[in-house]
Amino acid sequence: MEEFKKIKNGMTHEEAVKITGFEGTEMSSTEIGGIKTVMYSWENDDGSNMNAMFQSNKLNTKAQFGLK
């Protein structure tokens, strides 16, 4: 949860990776009208996870489940 709170809208995927220490798993990727949107997921062994959506490599949405 501590890492999740540090990740802010407008950050790049690379900045999020520096905070989490992991690349995450690319869940989906689309490009419409020249805007690329990529969703990444980070999951812990206990099933808790974080998802983050980046548009043009800038975070615009994040969500978590079960983080402590």
PEUR-V227404 format. One record per run of one state. SS is the DSSP state (A for helix, B for strand, O for the rest). FROM is the first residue (numbers start at 1). TO is the last residue. If there is no record, write none. Layout:
((SS,FROM,TO) (SS,FROM,TO))
This chain:
((O,1,1) (A,2,6) (O,7,12) (A,13,20) (O,21,24) (B,25,32) (O,33,34) (B,35,43) (O,44,48) (B,49,55) (O,56,57) (B,58,65) (O,66,68))
